[in-house]
Amino acid sequence: MNFFDSQLFKDVQTQHIFSDCKTFADATARTNWQSACKSYEQVAPLSNIDLKEFVNAHFLTTPLLKMSTEVDTSSVKSYINSLWGGLRREADTPKADSLLALKHSYIVPGGRFQEIYYWDSYFTALGLIDANKADIVEDMLQNFIDLINDFGCIPNGNRRYYLSRSQPPILALMVQLLWQHVHSKSNNLAWLKSCVTALEKEYAFWMQGADNLNTEQTAIKRVVKLNCGGVLNRYWDDEAAPRAESLREDLELAHDFADHEKPDFYRNIRAACESGWDFSSRWLAKPLSLSSIQTTDIVPIDLNCLMYNLENQLSEFYTLLGNNSQAEVFNTYAANRKQLIHTYLWSDEHHFFVDYNHSKASQSDVLSAAASTALFVNVACDKQAKQVAKLIEQDFLKEGGVVTTITDTPQQWDSPNGWAPLQWFSVKGLNNYGFSNLSKRIMQNWLTMVEQDFAQNKCLLEKYNVCEPQLKAGGGEYAVQQGFGWTNGVTSRFYTLCED
């Protein structure tokens, strides 16, 4: 039996043995899961106190990652540089736990997140490159290639309970980063070829089922057939059950659903986790109700921009490898997707890129900083870029940087919170179209906020309240985490850009 389906696992999670469900999902069995589950079957059910004792006798849990006192807190820059060692993990030794053992070193985000996370790693890599640690970026990339070869995709993170979903496809961005800074200098085409093979596999994962779409079945897994016959992507999860790492929360949220409604609810919750935006009004039919989640109905602007980038990068890489026929194939894919993005994901009403609800055949009214990815991957025309820049400056730029959405909800990927990845997408995207003054303001606002918070708390955080920086960010299923991989990476890159 899968450990996560066992009665022991369910009882521990639902009886609040740990305040955070992820703690037990990440626990290491002292012998193995099977023997622990069999032992429990012989004594179950247990009272709360007895169950705690049983867990302690059969499992080891890992405390939240705490930064050692050796971290340099004299400045933000010094802190970031000294923190890379604390966040680094060497190659894994397989254990009786949920971790997917990786063959190369990697960087973890920090706090409760003590495994590699897929899309986090690109933003973390920006800081590692700046710190002359390209070797670690290389290791992380090789881990991702191994995961694709072993499982057909890059999971959300290297945990067994993440195998049913991925995260925003940023592998091509990491390949491009390393090609630019390292391998292009020696024209290492053998390295590039191995990366392109992995990128093709990732593309196949996201496009799985596209050839089987028709007028009766307009959505399969991560692909959606639109009214015009074109195909765009959505987020998905191959499982339709409560998340192991958030079992208690999912069961409580689904309590009032009829039994036949629960699988769709669970899949939509999981699909939002694949988006990395867990959770946001982008995915909600009712902005203040997480129970109204409808992620699989949404064709997201950022996902399709990253897929456009993947197609473009494959075309460029195939050209470098001398395979012009494959370069043309992916160039055509990218051109087709660009047209679909302009048709379905550009709002003439809002003068902004938005998500699209394919079930209702209508555009979303939620305006989010995800629109900046259209500038980041150069899919916007000049007129669109100018209008997006105007709205970012007018509605999204706050005292501490770019706010996630202009919708204020209890969810962590909504106002008033700001996240490092969206600062980078916005800054790089605006620079691509010549809006350098606005991008500088975003960087300066972010750096000022980070430095002011650091002066008080002596750490960097996963997310910030960019609307009122003196207040701590909130929302979400867990407390704000310190560390923190992608905040370090993007903040480091902003220092580099501001110094140039």
ZAMARGU-4260 file (C-alpha; in steps of 0.2 Angstrom, whole numbers, plus 5000, padded with zeros to 4 digits):
<rodrens>
0) 5000/5000/5000 | 5005/5018/4997 | 5010/5025/5013 | 5000/5041/5010 | 4984/5030/5008
5) 4987/5021/5024 | 4976/5022/5040 | 4992/5028/5050 | 4995/5042/5038 | 4977/5048/5038
10) 4975/5047/5057 | 4991/5056/5061 | 4986/5070/5049 | 4968/5072/5054 | 4972/5071/5073
15) 4983/5086/5072 | 4998/5077/5078 | 5009/5090/5069 | 5003/5108/5066 | 5009/5107/5048
20) 5004/5091/5038 | 5020/5092/5028 | 5030/5087/5043 | 5023/5069/5043 | 5023/5068/5024
25) 5042/5072/5025 | 5046/5060/5040 | 5059/5047/5039 | 5054/5029/5045 | 5066/5022/5058
30) 5065/5005/5049 | 5052/5006/5034 | 5035/5013/5031 | 5027/4995/5028 | 5032/4989/5045
35) 5026/5005/5054 | 5009/5003/5045 | 5008/4985/5050 | 5012/4988/5068 | 4999/5002/5068
40) 4986/4991/5061 | 4988/4979/5076 | 4985/4993/5089 | 4974/5006/5081 | 4965/5016/5084
45) 4975/5026/5097 | 4972/5041/5107 | 4981/5057/5103 | 4994/5055/5116 | 4997/5037/5112
50) 4997/5041/5093 | 5011/5054/5096 | 5021/5041/5106 | 5019/5028/5091 | 5025/5041/5078
55) 5040/5046/5089 | 5044/5027/5091 | 5043/5023/5072 | 5048/5040/5063 | 5060/5054/5063
60) 5054/5071/5059 | 5065/5085/5052 | 5064/5102/5061 | 5061/5118/5050 | 5077/5124/5042
65) 5085/5137/5054 | 5099/5148/5048 | 5114/5146/5059 | 5122/5160/5069 | 5136/5160/5057
70) 5126/5169/5043 | 5133/5186/5040 | 5119/5199/5044 | 5130/5214/5042 | 5120/5218/5026
75) 5108/5210/5014 | 5121/5207/5001 | 5132/5198/5014 | 5118/5188/5021 | 5113/5182/5003
80) 5131/5177/5000 | 5133/5168/5016 | 5117/5159/5015 | 5120/5149/4999 | 5130/5136/5010
85) 5116/5134/5022 | 5103/5131/5008 | 5114/5119/4999 | 5111/5100/4999 | 5123/5088/4993
90) 5118/5073/4983 | 5105/5063/4992 | 5107/5045/5000 | 5091/5036/4998 | 5081/5034/5014
95) 5065/5027/5020 | 5056/5043/5017 | 5046/5053/5003 | 5062/5061/4996 | 5066/5057/4978
100) 5085/5056/4980 | 5095/5067/4968 | 5112/5063/4961 | 5119/5081/4962 | 5119/5095/4974
105) 5104/5108/4975 | 5098/5123/4983 | 5082/5122/4994 | 5071/5137/4997 | 5072/5137/5016
110) 5060/5135/5031 | 5047/5121/5029 | 5054/5118/5011 | 5068/5107/5012 | 5068/5099/4995
115) 5071/5107/4978 | 5057/5116/4970 | 5055/5117/4951 | 5051/5134/4946 | 5060/5142/4962
120) 5076/5135/4955 | 5077/5147/4940 | 5075/5163/4951 | 5087/5156/4963 | 5099/5152/4949
125) 5100/5171/4945 | 5109/5174/4962 | 5120/5159/4960 | 5126/5165/4943 | 5130/5182/4951
130) 5139/5174/4965 | 5150/5164/4953 | 5142/5148/4958 | 5137/5142/4941 | 5142/5124/4946
135) 5127/5123/4958 | 5115/5129/4944 | 5123/5115/4933 | 5120/5102/4946 | 5102/5108/4948
140) 5099/5107/4929 | 5106/5089/4929 | 5095/5084/4943 | 5080/5091/4933 | 5086/5081/4917
145) 5087/5065/4928 | 5069/5068/4934 | 5063/5070/4917 | 5072/5054/4911 | 5065/5044/4926
150) 5047/5051/4928 | 5043/5060/4911 | 5042/5077/4919 | 5050/5088/4932 | 5039/5086/4948
155) 5033/5101/4959 | 5047/5096/4970 | 5058/5080/4974 | 5045/5072/4985 | 5035/5056/4980
160) 5019/5065/4984 | 5023/5078/4970 | 5025/5066/4956 | 5007/5069/4949 | 5011/5087/4945
165) 5025/5099/4939 | 5027/5117/4940 | 5028/5132/4928 | 5041/5126/4914 | 5056/5136/4917
170) 5069/5122/4911 | 5072/5131/4895 | 5076/5147/4905 | 5089/5138/4915 | 5097/5130/4900
175) 5098/5147/4891 | 5106/5155/4907 | 5119/5142/4908 | 5122/5142/4889 | 5124/5161/4890
180) 5136/5161/4905 | 5145/5145/4903 | 5144/5133/4888 | 5142/5146/4873 | 5160/5151/4877
185) 5167/5134/4872 | 5152/5131/4860 | 5148/5115/4870 | 5135/5108/4858 | 5136/5090/4866
190) 5130/5098/4882 | 5116/5108/4873 | 5111/5092/4863 | 5108/5083/4880 | 5098/5098/4886
195) 5087/5099/4870 | 5083/5081/4872 | 5076/5084/4890 | 5067/5100/4884 | 5058/5090/4870
200) 5053/5077/4884 | 5046/5091/4894 | 5037/5098/4879 | 5029/5081/4876 | 5023/5081/4894
205) 5014/5097/4893 | 5006/5093/4876 | 5001/5076/4880 | 4984/5072/4873 | 4984/5086/4861
210) 4982/5074/4846 | 4966/5067/4854 | 4957/5083/4856 | 4941/5085/4846 | 4924/5095/4847
215) 4917/5082/4860 | 4933/5082/4871 | 4940/5099/4871 | 4952/5097/4886 | 4964/5082/4890
220) 4976/5084/4905 | 4986/5100/4901 | 4980/5104/4884 | 4964/5114/4879 | 4956/5115/4861
225) 4949/5132/4858 | 4934/5137/4847 | 4946/5141/4833 | 4954/5124/4834 | 4970/5130/4841
230) 4978/5122/4857 | 4984/5131/4873 | 4989/5124/4890 | 4982/5124/4907 | 4987/5117/4924
235) 4982/5100/4930 | 4986/5086/4942 | 4985/5068/4938 | 4978/5064/4955 | 4960/5069/4961
240) 4962/5066/4980 | 4968/5076/4995 | 4986/5082/4995 | 4997/5072/5006 | 5006/5087/5012
245) 4990/5096/5016 | 4978/5082/5019 | 4969/5090/5034 | 4966/5107/5025 | 4959/5098/5009
250) 4947/5087/5019 | 4940/5101/5029 | 4938/5112/5013 | 4929/5098/5004 | 4918/5093/5019
255) 4902/5102/5012 | 4904/5095/4995 | 4894/5080/4989 | 4905/5064/4986 | 4904/5065/4967
260) 4910/5083/4968 | 4925/5080/4979 | 4937/5073/4965 | 4935/5089/4954 | 4938/5100/4970
265) 4954/5090/4974 | 4961/5091/4957 | 4958/5110/4955 | 4967/5112/4972 | 4981/5102/4966
270) 4982/5110/4949 | 4984/5127/4957 | 4999/5120/4966 | 5006/5116/4949 | 5004/5134/4944
275) 5015/5139/4959 | 5001/5152/4963 | 4994/5142/4978 | 4982/5150/4980 | 4975/5166/4971
280) 4959/5174/4965 | 4965/5169/4947 | 4958/5152/4950 | 4943/5156/4960 | 4925/5158/4953
285) 4922/5169/4969 | 4937/5179/4974 | 4934/5176/4993 | 4930/5158/4992 | 4944/5145/4990
290) 4930/5132/4989 | 4925/5140/4972 | 4942/5135/4964 | 4941/5131/4946 | 4960/5130/4941
295) 4957/5117/4927 | 4945/5129/4918 | 4958/5142/4917 | 4970/5145/4902 | 4983/5155/4911
300) 4993/5169/4903 | 5010/5165/4911 | 5010/5146/4908 | 5007/5149/4889 | 5020/5163/4888
305) 5032/5150/4896 | 5027/5137/4884 | 5030/5150/4870 | 5047/5153/4877 | 5050/5134/4877
310) 5045/5132/4859 | 5056/5147/4854 | 5071/5141/4864 | 5069/5124/4856 | 5069/5132/4839
315) 5084/5142/4843 | 5094/5128/4850 | 5090/5116/4835 | 5097/5130/4824 | 5113/5130/4834
320) 5114/5111/4833 | 5111/5112/4814 | 5094/5104/4814 | 5085/5116/4803 | 5070/5105/4800
325) 5066/5104/4819 | 5070/5122/4821 | 5056/5126/4809 | 5044/5114/4817 | 5046/5123/4834
330) 5046/5140/4826 | 5029/5137/4818 | 5023/5130/4835 | 5029/5147/4843 | 5021/5158/4830
335) 5004/5149/4831 | 5004/5150/4850 | 5008/5169/4849 | 4993/5172/4838 | 4982/5162/4850
340) 4989/5172/4865 | 4985/5188/4856 | 4967/5182/4852 | 4962/5174/4868 | 4973/5181/4882
345) 4974/5200/4877 | 4960/5210/4884 | 4955/5225/4873 | 4944/5231/4888 | 4958/5231/4901
350) 4972/5234/4889 | 4981/5220/4898 | 4985/5201/4896 | 4973/5191/4906 | 4968/5172/4909
355) 4954/5164/4899 | 4941/5153/4906 | 4939/5140/4892 | 4923/5132/4900 | 4914/5149/4899
360) 4923/5155/4884 | 4926/5171/4892 | 4941/5181/4899 | 4945/5183/4917 | 4942/5200/4926
365) 4956/5196/4938 | 4971/5207/4933 | 4987/5200/4939 | 5006/5203/4937 | 5007/5186/4927
370) 5003/5198/4913 | 5022/5203/4914 | 5027/5186/4907 | 5021/5192/4890 | 5034/5205/4890
375) 5047/5194/4898 | 5046/5182/4883 | 5044/5196/4870 | 5026/5190/4864 | 5018/5207/4866
380) 5018/5219/4852 | 5025/5237/4856 | 5007/5244/4858 | 5002/5230/4870 | 5019/5232/4880
385) 5016/5251/4882 | 4998/5248/4888 | 5004/5234/4900 | 5018/5245/4907 | 5006/5259/4910
390) 4994/5248/4920 | 5009/5241/4930 | 5014/5258/4934 | 4997/5264/4938 | 4989/5249/4948
395) 5003/5237/4952 | 5018/5246/4957 | 5017/5249/4976 | 5029/5255/4990 | 5038/5238/4990
400) 5037/5233/4972 | 5024/5225/4961 | 5009/5218/4969 | 5003/5200/4964 | 4985/5205/4959
405) 4975/5220/4962 | 4962/5209/4970 | 4963/5209/4989 | 4959/5192/4997 | 4965/5181/5011
410) 4975/5171/4998 | 4994/5173/4998 | 4995/5176/4979 | 4984/5191/4979 | 4985/5209/4986
415) 4994/5215/4997 | 5008/5202/4994 | 5022/5203/4982 | 5034/5189/4977 | 5051/5189/4970
420) 5047/5179/4954 | 5035/5193/4948 | 5047/5207/4952 | 5059/5198/4940 | 5047/5195/4926
425) 5041/5213/4927 | 5059/5221/4927 | 5066/5210/4913 | 5050/5211/4903 | 5049/5230/4904
430) 5068/5231/4900 | 5065/5221/4885 | 5053/5235/4878 | 5064/5249/4884 | 5054/5254/4899
435) 5070/5255/4909 | 5064/5270/4921 | 5049/5260/4927 | 5060/5244/4929 | 5072/5254/4940
440) 5058/5260/4951 | 5052/5242/4954 | 5070/5237/4958 | 5073/5251/4970 | 5056/5249/4978
445) 5059/5231/4981 | 5077/5233/4987 | 5072/5247/4999 | 5058/5236/5007 | 5070/5221/5008
450) 5083/5231/5017 | 5071/5240/5029 | 5064/5223/5034 | 5081/5215/5035 | 5087/5229/5047
455) 5073/5223/5059 | 5072/5204/5056 | 5090/5200/5050 | 5083/5188/5037 | 5075/5187/5019
460) 5057/5181/5017 | 5048/5170/5005 | 5035/5185/5002 | 5032/5202/5007 | 5017/5214/5010
465) 5022/5227/4996 | 5007/5238/4999 | 5012/5241/5017 | 5030/5235/5019 | 5030/5238/5038
470) 5017/5224/5040 | 5021/5206/5038 | 5014/5196/5023 | 5000/5184/5027 | 4988/5172/5019
475) 4991/5155/5013 | 4991/5138/5022 | 5007/5141/5033 | 5017/5155/5041 | 5029/5166/5030
480) 5045/5156/5028 | 5062/5164/5030 | 5078/5159/5019 | 5073/5161/5005 | 5080/5154/4989
485) 5071/5164/4976 | 5070/5181/4986 | 5089/5179/4987 | 5092/5176/4969 | 5081/5190/4962
490) 5087/5202/4975 | 5105/5198/4971 | 5101/5201/4952 | 5093/5218/4956 | 5109/5223/4965
495) 5119/5218/4950 | 5108/5227/4938 | 5107/5243/4949 | 5126/5243/4950 | 5129/5242/4931
</rodrens>
